[in-house]
Amino acid sequence: MNWLTKWRNRRRVRRFERIHDRDLAAMMLERNGRYAEAAEELAEIEAAYLRETWVADHLPAAILARIRRCAALIRAGQRAQGRAEAEQLAAMLYEFEGPDGEYLRRLRDQVAAAERGEEAPDG
């Protein structure tokens, strides 16, 4: 492996680490009840994860960020937008993994918990 490839790989790893750090910061916003801010940050995090196609788990990370965004929007009082985004995501997930998929179940659980004002379920 030449020096240029090593340099590019290190840059990619640092970029992915920065996205992960932003994801952790968004979790803290959610825990502190700052849902509107968390929703905005999660939209940017989702887009950043999707740009990192060289990482094996970039797509699941983006999907989970989008699920959390839907729930955060509902908790922030932007119910119509949160529901609309959840419906759009549910349609994509249904096509991607079928009616019994893990991400579709997570989306349903998180949105239902947000609607009830409960803590988001783990898993």
VEXPAGU-440636 format. One line per 10 residues: their letters; for each residue x, y, z of N, C-alpha, C, O, CB. Coordinates in steps of 0.1 Angstrom, whole numbers. Glycine has a CB too. Example, Ala and Ser with C-alpha at 12.3 -4.5 7.8 and 13.67 -1.06 7.14 Angstrom:
<nodes>
as> 132 -57 78 123 -45 78 132 -33 78 142 -33 85 113 -45 90; 128 -22 71 137 -11 71 129 0 79 134 11 80 141 -6 57
</nodes>
This chain:
<nodes>
mnwltkwrnr> 9 -12 0 0 0 0 9 12 0 18 14 8 -10 0 12; 7 21 -9 15 33 -10 11 44 0 0 42 7 15 39 -24; 18 54 1 16 65 11 3 72 9 -4 76 18 28 74 12; -1 74 -4 -13 81 -7 -25 73 -3 -35 79 2 -13 84 -22; -25 60 -5 -36 52 -1 -38 52 14 -49 53 19 -35 38 -6; -26 51 21 -27 52 36 -32 65 41 -41 65 50 -13 49 42; -28 76 34 -33 89 38 -48 90 36 -55 95 45 -25 100 30; -53 86 25 -67 86 22 -75 78 32 -86 82 36 -70 82 8; -70 66 35 -77 58 44 -78 64 58 -88 63 65 -70 44 46; -67 70 63 -67 77 76 -77 89 76 -84 91 85 -53 82 79
rrvrrferih> -77 96 64 -87 107 63 -101 102 64 -110 108 71 -85 115 50; -104 91 57 -117 85 58 -121 81 72 -132 83 76 -118 73 48; -112 74 79 -115 70 92 -117 82 101 -127 81 109 -103 61 98; -109 92 100 -112 104 108 -125 111 105 -132 115 114 -101 115 106; -129 111 92 -142 117 88 -153 108 94 -163 114 100 -143 117 73; -152 95 94 -162 87 99 -163 88 115 -174 88 120 -160 72 96; -152 90 121 -152 92 136 -159 105 139 -166 106 149 -137 92 141; -156 115 131 -163 128 134 -178 127 133 -186 133 140 -158 139 124; -183 119 123 -197 117 121 -203 109 133 -213 113 139 -200 109 108; -195 99 138 -200 92 149 -200 100 162 -209 99 170 -190 80 152
drdlaammle> -190 109 163 -191 119 175 -203 128 174 -209 131 184 -178 127 175; -206 132 162 -218 140 161 -231 132 164 -240 138 170 -220 146 146; -231 119 161 -242 111 164 -243 110 179 -254 110 185 -240 97 158; -232 108 186 -233 108 201 -238 121 207 -245 121 216 -219 104 206; -234 132 201 -238 145 206 -254 146 203 -261 152 212 -231 156 198; -258 141 192 -273 141 190 -280 133 200 -291 136 204 -276 136 176; -274 122 204 -280 114 215 -282 122 228 -292 121 235 -272 101 217; -272 130 231 -272 138 243 -283 149 241 -290 151 251 -258 145 245; -285 154 230 -296 164 227 -309 157 230 -318 163 236 -295 170 213; -311 145 225 -323 137 227 -325 135 242 -336 136 247 -323 124 219
rngryaeaae> -315 130 249 -316 128 263 -320 140 271 -327 139 282 -303 122 269; -315 152 267 -318 164 274 -331 171 269 -334 182 273 -306 174 271; -339 164 261 -352 169 256 -351 180 246 -361 187 244 -359 174 268; -340 181 239 -338 191 229 -340 185 215 -331 184 207 -324 198 230; -353 181 213 -356 172 202 -355 179 189 -351 174 179 -370 167 204; -359 192 188 -359 199 175 -344 200 171 -341 198 159 -365 213 177; -335 204 180 -321 204 176 -316 191 172 -308 190 163 -313 210 188; -320 180 179 -315 167 176 -320 163 162 -313 157 155 -320 157 187; -333 166 159 -338 163 146 -330 169 135 -327 163 124 -353 167 145; -326 182 136 -318 189 126 -305 182 125 -300 180 114 -317 203 129
elaeieaayl> -299 179 136 -285 173 136 -286 159 129 -277 155 122 -280 172 150; -297 151 133 -298 138 127 -300 138 112 -296 129 105 -310 131 134; -306 148 107 -307 149 92 -294 151 86 -291 144 75 -316 161 88; -285 159 92 -272 161 86 -263 148 88 -255 145 80 -265 173 93; -265 141 99 -258 129 102 -262 118 92 -253 111 87 -260 124 117; -274 117 90 -279 107 80 -272 110 66 -267 100 60 -294 108 78; -272 122 62 -266 125 49 -251 122 49 -246 117 39 -269 140 45; -245 125 60 -230 123 61 -227 108 61 -218 103 54 -225 129 74; -235 100 68 -233 85 68 -235 80 53 -228 71 49 -243 78 77; -245 85 46 -248 80 33 -236 84 23 -234 77 13 -261 86 28
retwvadhlp> -229 94 26 -218 98 17 -206 89 19 -197 88 11 -213 112 20; -205 82 31 -194 73 34 -196 59 29 -196 50 37 -191 73 49; -197 57 16 -201 44 10 -190 34 12 -192 22 10 -204 46 -4; -177 38 15 -166 29 17 -167 21 30 -161 11 32 -153 36 16; -176 26 39 -177 19 52 -188 9 51 -199 12 46 -180 29 64; -186 -3 56 -195 -14 54 -209 -11 60 -219 -15 55 -189 -27 61; -209 -5 72 -222 -3 79 -227 11 77 -235 16 85 -220 -5 94; -224 18 66 -229 32 64 -244 32 62 -250 42 67 -222 38 52; -250 23 55 -264 23 53 -272 21 66 -282 28 68 -268 13 42; -269 10 74 -277 9 86 -275 21 95 -285 24 102 -272 -4 93
aailarirrc> -264 27 96 -262 39 105 -271 50 100 -277 57 108 -247 43 105; -272 52 87 -280 62 81 -295 59 84 -303 69 87 -278 64 66; -299 47 82 -313 43 85 -317 46 100 -327 51 103 -316 29 81; -308 42 109 -310 44 123 -311 59 126 -319 63 135 -300 37 132; -303 67 120 -303 81 122 -317 87 117 -323 96 124 -292 89 115; -322 82 106 -334 87 101 -346 82 110 -355 90 112 -336 81 87; -345 70 115 -356 66 124 -356 75 137 -367 79 141 -353 51 129; -344 77 142 -344 86 154 -349 100 151 -355 107 159 -329 87 159; -346 105 139 -351 118 134 -366 119 134 -372 128 139 -345 122 121; -372 108 129 -387 108 129 -393 109 143 -402 117 145 -392 95 122
aaliragqra> -387 102 152 -392 102 166 -389 115 172 -397 121 180 -385 91 174; -377 121 169 -374 134 175 -383 145 170 -387 154 178 -359 138 172; -387 145 157 -396 155 152 -410 154 159 -416 164 163 -398 153 137; -415 142 162 -427 140 169 -426 145 183 -435 152 187 -432 125 169; -415 142 190 -413 147 203 -412 162 204 -415 168 214 -401 140 209; -407 168 193 -405 182 193 -418 190 189 -418 202 189 -394 186 182; -428 183 187 -441 189 184 -444 190 169 -454 196 165 -442 202 191; -435 186 161 -436 186 147 -442 173 142 -436 166 133 -423 190 139; -454 170 147 -460 157 145 -462 154 130 -460 143 125 -472 155 153; -468 163 123 -471 161 109 -459 158 101 -459 148 93 -479 173 103
qgraeaeqla> -448 165 103 -436 163 96 -430 149 100 -425 142 91 -426 174 98; -430 147 113 -424 134 118 -432 122 112 -426 112 108 -425 134 133; -445 123 112 -453 112 107 -451 110 92 -450 99 86 -468 114 109; -450 122 84 -448 121 70 -435 115 67 -434 106 58 -449 135 64; -424 119 74 -411 113 71 -411 98 75 -405 90 69 -400 120 79; -418 94 86 -419 80 90 -426 72 80 -422 61 77 -426 79 104; -437 77 74 -444 70 64 -435 68 51 -435 57 45 -457 77 60; -428 78 47 -419 77 36 -408 67 38 -405 58 30 -413 91 33; -402 67 50 -392 58 54 -398 44 55 -391 34 50 -385 62 67; -410 42 60 -416 29 61 -418 23 47 -416 11 45 -429 30 69
amlyefegpd> -422 31 38 -424 26 24 -411 21 18 -411 11 12 -430 37 15; -400 29 21 -387 24 15 -382 12 22 -377 2 16 -377 35 17; -384 11 36 -380 -1 43 -388 -13 39 -383 -24 39 -381 2 58; -401 -11 37 -409 -22 33 -404 -29 20 -403 -41 18 -424 -18 31; -400 -20 10 -395 -25 -2 -381 -31 0 -377 -41 -7 -394 -13 -12; -373 -26 9 -359 -30 11 -359 -43 19 -351 -52 15 -352 -19 19; -367 -45 30 -366 -57 38 -379 -64 41 -379 -74 48 -360 -52 51; -390 -60 35 -402 -67 37 -410 -62 49 -405 -54 57 -400 -82 37; -422 -68 51 -430 -64 62 -425 -67 76 -429 -61 86 -444 -69 61; -416 -77 77 -412 -81 91 -397 -78 93 -391 -84 102 -413 -96 92
geylrrlrdq> -392 -67 87 -378 -64 88 -375 -57 101 -384 -51 108 -375 -55 77; -363 -58 105 -358 -52 118 -359 -37 118 -364 -32 128 -344 -56 120; -356 -30 107 -356 -16 108 -370 -11 107 -373 0 113 -348 -10 96; -379 -17 100 -393 -14 100 -399 -15 114 -407 -7 118 -401 -22 89; -396 -26 121 -401 -28 134 -396 -17 144 -403 -11 152 -396 -42 140; -383 -13 142 -377 -3 150 -384 11 148 -387 18 157 -362 -1 147; -387 13 135 -394 26 131 -407 26 138 -411 36 144 -395 27 116; -415 15 137 -428 15 143 -427 17 158 -435 24 164 -435 2 140; -418 10 165 -417 11 179 -413 25 183 -418 30 193 -406 1 184; -403 31 177 -398 44 180 -409 55 178 -411 64 187 -386 48 173
vaaaergeea> -416 54 167 -427 64 164 -438 62 174 -444 72 179 -432 63 150; -442 50 177 -453 48 187 -449 53 201 -457 59 207 -456 33 188; -437 51 205 -432 55 218 -432 71 218 -436 77 228 -418 50 221; -428 77 207 -428 92 206 -442 97 207 -444 107 214 -421 96 193; -451 91 200 -465 95 201 -471 94 215 -478 103 219 -474 86 191; -467 84 222 -472 82 236 -464 91 246 -468 92 257 -471 68 240; -453 97 241 -444 104 250 -436 96 259 -431 101 270 -453 113 258; -433 84 255 -425 75 263 -411 75 258 -407 81 248 -431 60 262; -402 69 266 -388 68 262 -387 59 250 -395 49 249 -379 62 274; -378 61 242 -376 53 230 -371 39 234 -363 37 242 -365 59 220
pdg> -377 28 228 -373 15 231 -359 12 226 -356 17 215 -383 5 226; -352 4 233 -338 0 228 -340 -11 219 -350 -18 218 -330 -4 240; -329 -13 211 -328 -24 202 -332 -21 189 -333 -30 180 -336 -36 207
</nodes>
